[in-house]
Every structure is written in C-alpha cells, then in structure tokens.
C-alpha cells in the first residue's frame, strides 16, 4: 500500500469487508466464533494516560505467551492469564466524518479495546455506509480495563467471525452480549458525557427489551450494573461500558 492510500492511525487491520445487503440504518451483528494466538510472543509499551511513570529509553517489554497454559509471565512470580480479543472491530463511519484515524473509537465501534469481547461474545454495530465495510485487528492477548499505558499485550491473532445484517435493530451506539452479560458502550472526549451516554444506552436497552419503565431501568443499573472505563488512551475519545449480568433475569 502506498503512502497516499494509507490512512491515519497505527493499527494493523484486516478490511474493509463488504457485507452484502448492509445499508445505513441497519445493524451489523458480529459473532466471535474463535480466536487463536498466531505467534508465541507479544509486547507492551509505556506511554498512555500517565507517561511520567515511564523510564526514558526503556524498550517495549516482550512477553512470551504460553499457548498450552494460556498465560504470560510478566515477571518472576507474576503470571497473567490470557484472554485474547480483537481491540478493533468496526465499520465505516458516517460519510460526513470524512477520513478518520483508526485510533479513537466511536459510534462505528472501531478501536473499542473492550476486553469483554472474547470468544462467544457478540458485538452489534450501527451501519453508516452501504456494505458496512467491516474491519478487524489490533490483536490483544490480555488487557486490563482502561488500557492505561496505551498498550495491552499486543500480538497477532487469528479469528473466525460471523457477520449478519440485522434489519430488525436500530442502534445509536455499539452494544454487546457475552455469555454472562449485556453490555452498553459509548465514547466521547469528555469522560462524563461518555459515562452518561453508556448508562443511558443500558437504560434504553432495558426499557426496550425487558419492558421496564425508565425509572425502574435506571434503578436496576444502579443496583446490578457495573460501569467501567474501557479505555483512557485513544484520543480524543474516552470509552465507557456498562455490564449488566444476565443471571439477574429469571429464565422462563
């Protein structure tokens, strides 16, 4: 790819994938069927939210990945369990946004860095362009919420995803579902605005899907929801997600 074609942002991504039948206003359902480590190492840099903690001149930390145990040793006596996921899964943003960097996530999803999106999870993304133009990449072997130093254990992954066009859904922001939780998400340069939007998305989900009133839904999010900072380092947008456990709903 020539310099004229390469877009802003430093991520290695696969795409765009044209999804037949996807139109603006639809939702793209992304089922994460499998993720495998492609190589036996990863790295972690040092910058991000509090770069004053980083020592000048220290190279990126290389971590060996034990594919059998699914662990990585950070230091002697410190072992990290691996939970591989793609940091970036998204669609083309709205045309009026123009050419955007791969760094900040948005309504089109993209660089969400949401550690909950492991195998068995489903991501729902609002579509803004014909064909959706799906991308995936930014492989992570493990990451904490916030991704505070700007990197996870960055590595190469192989994945198998199932893409389905949902004509029966309408979304303002990406949402997700795991084996254990419903998840709402939002981003904004103002962390307070992002937090309010993510909470409201969960409230709206409960009203639409669980038939609660706004009052009841808001109360339930406070009682049982978990509000977390997804990432603090993909400027200009901060990310927030809200997890609500499925187990609180009686099975029928």
C-alpha positions in Angstrom: 0.0 0.0 0.0 1.4 3.4 -0.9 1.7 6.3 1.4 -1.1 8.1 -0.4 -3.5 5.2 0.4 -2.6 4.6 4.0 -5.0 6.2 6.5 -4.1 7.8 9.8 -3.6 5.5 12.8 -1.1 2.9 13.6 -3.2 -0.3 13.8 -2.8 -3.4 11.6 -6.3 -4.1 10.4 -8.0 -6.6 8.0 -10.6 -5.0 5.8 -12.7 -3.3 4.6 -15.0 -6.3 4.2 -18.1 -5.6 2.1 -21.2 -7.1 3.7 -23.9 -7.9 1.2 -27.2 -6.3 2.0 -26.0 -3.9 4.7 -27.4 -0.4 4.4 -27.2 2.7 6.5 -29.5 2.4 9.5 -29.0 -1.4 9.8 -27.1 -3.1 12.5 -24.1 -5.5 11.8 -24.1 -8.4 14.2 -20.6 -9.8 14.7 -20.4 -13.2 16.4 -16.9 -14.1 17.6 -16.6 -17.8 16.9 -12.9 -18.4 17.6 -9.7 -16.6 18.4 -6.2 -18.2 18.4 -2.8 -16.9 19.1 -0.9 -16.7 15.9 2.6 -16.3 17.5 4.1 -17.1 20.8 5.0 -13.6 22.0 3.5 -10.1 22.5 4.7 -6.7 23.6 3.7 -3.9 25.9 4.9 -0.3 25.5 4.8 2.6 28.0 3.1 5.9 27.3 -0.6 6.5 27.7 -2.5 8.1 30.5 0.3 8.7 33.0 3.5 8.7 30.9 5.5 10.3 33.7 5.8 6.7 35.1 7.7 5.5 32.0 11.5 5.4 32.1 13.1 7.1 29.1 14.9 4.8 26.7 13.4 1.6 28.0 12.3 -0.5 25.0 8.9 -2.2 24.7 8.5 -5.2 27.0 8.4 -8.6 25.2 6.3 -11.3 26.9 6.4 -15.0 25.9 2.9 -16.4 25.5 2.4 -20.0 26.8 -0.3 -21.3 24.4 -0.8 -24.5 26.4 -1.3 -22.8 29.8 -2.7 -19.6 28.2 -0.6 -17.5 30.4 2.2 -15.0 30.2 4.9 -14.4 32.8 5.2 -10.6 33.4 8.0 -11.0 35.9 9.1 -13.7 38.4 6.1 -14.7 40.4 3.6 -12.6 38.3 1.6 -14.6 35.8 -1.1 -13.1 33.6 -4.0 -15.2 32.3 -4.5 -14.7 28.6 -8.0 -13.7 27.3 -7.3 -12.9 23.7 -9.6 -10.4 21.9 -9.5 -8.0 19.0 -9.1 -4.4 20.2 -10.6 -3.1 17.0 -13.8 -4.3 15.2 -15.8 -1.7 13.4 -17.5 -0.4 10.3 -17.0 2.7 8.1 -18.0 5.8 10.0 -20.7 8.2 8.7 -19.6 9.8 5.4 -19.7 13.3 6.8 -16.9 12.3 9.2 -14.5 12.0 6.3 -11.3 10.1 6.6 -10.7 9.2 10.3 -7.9 7.7 12.3 -8.1 4.1 13.5 -7.1 5.3 17.0 -10.3 6.7 18.5 -13.4 4.6 18.7 -16.9 6.0 18.1 -20.4 5.1 17.1 -18.9 3.0 14.3 -17.1 0.9 17.0 -13.5 0.6 15.8 -10.8 0.7 18.4 -13.1 -0.1 21.3 -10.4 -2.0 23.3 -13.2 -3.7 25.2 -11.7 -6.7 26.9 -15.1 -8.4 27.3 -15.3 -9.2 23.5 -13.7 -12.6 23.7 -14.8 -15.9 22.0 -18.5 -16.4 22.5 -19.4 -12.7 22.6 -21.5 -10.8 20.0 -20.9 -7.2 19.0 -23.7 -5.1 17.5 -22.6 -2.1 15.4 -24.8 0.5 13.7 -24.1 0.7 10.0 -23.4 4.0 8.3 -22.3 3.0 4.8 -23.5 0.6 2.2 -21.8 -2.8 2.7 -20.9 -1.8 6.3 -17.1 -2.1 5.3 -16.2 -4.1 8.4 -12.6 -4.2 9.8 -10.9 -6.2 12.5 -7.5 -6.2 14.0 -5.4 -4.8 16.9 -4.9 -8.2 18.5 -4.5 -8.4 22.3 -3.6 -11.4 24.3 -4.6 -9.7 27.6 -5.6 -6.3 28.8 -7.0 -4.5 31.8 -9.9 -2.1 31.7 -8.6 1.3 30.8 -5.5 0.1 28.9 -3.7 2.8 30.9 -0.2 2.7 29.3 -1.7 2.7 25.8 -1.0 -0.9 25.0 -2.2 -4.4 26.1 -0.2 -7.5 25.4 -0.2 -6.6 21.7 0.1 -9.7 19.5 -1.1 -11.3 16.3 -4.4 -13.3 16.4 -6.3 -15.5 14.0 -10.1 -15.3 14.3 -13.3 -16.6 12.8 -16.2 -14.2 12.8 -19.8 -14.5 11.6 -21.3 -11.3 10.2 -25.1 -10.9 10.0 -27.1 -7.9 8.8 -29.9 -7.1 11.2 -32.7 -5.2 9.6 -34.8 -5.6 12.8 -32.5 -3.5 15.0 -31.7 0.2 15.3 -28.8 1.4 17.4 -27.2 4.8 18.3 -24.1 3.2 19.8 -22.4 -0.3 19.7 -23.7 -2.9 22.1 -22.5 -6.3 23.0 -23.6 -9.5 24.6 -21.4 -12.1 26.3 -22.2 -15.5 27.9 -22.7 -13.7 31.2 -23.6 -10.0 30.5 -25.4 -7.4 28.4 -23.0 -4.6 27.6 -23.7 -1.0 26.5 -20.9 1.3 25.3 -20.2 5.0 24.5 -17.3 7.3 23.8 -16.6 11.0 24.0 -13.8 13.4 24.5 -15.5 14.2 27.8 -15.4 11.2 30.2 -18.6 12.4 31.9 -20.5 12.6 28.7 -19.3 9.2 27.7 -20.4 7.8 31.0 -23.9 9.3 30.8 -24.3 8.0 27.3 -23.3 4.4 28.2 -25.6 4.4 31.2 -28.5 5.8 29.1 -27.9 3.1 26.5 -28.3 0.4 29.1 -31.4 2.1 30.5 -32.9 2.3 27.0 -32.0 -1.4 26.3 -33.8 -2.4 29.5 -36.9 -0.4 28.5 -37.0 -1.8 25.0 -36.0 -5.4 25.7 -37.1 -6.1 29.3 -40.2 -3.8 29.3 -39.1 -1.8 32.4 -40.0 1.9 32.9 -37.2 4.4 32.6 -37.4 4.8 36.4 -37.1 1.0 37.0 -34.4 0.6 34.4 -32.2 3.4 35.9 -32.6 1.9 39.4 -31.7 -1.6 38.1 -28.5 -0.2 36.5 -27.5 1.3 39.9 -28.3 -1.9 41.8 -26.8 -4.5 39.5 -24.9 -2.8 36.7 -21.1 -2.4 36.5 -19.9 0.9 35.0 -16.2 0.6 33.8 -13.7 2.7 31.9 -13.0 0.8 28.7 -10.0 2.9 27.7 -8.4 6.2 28.5 -5.8 6.4 25.8 -7.4 6.5 22.3 -7.5 10.3 21.9 -9.6 12.2 21.6 -12.3 9.8 22.8 -12.5 8.1 26.2 -14.5 4.9 26.4 -17.1 3.7 28.9 -19.0 0.4 29.1 -21.8 -0.9 31.4 -22.1 -4.6 32.1 -25.4 -6.0 33.4 -25.4 -9.7 34.4 -27.9 -11.9 32.6 -28.2 -14.0 35.8 -30.5 -11.5 37.4 -33.2 -12.2 35.0 -35.3 -15.3 35.8 -35.2 -17.9 33.0 -38.6 -18.9 31.6 
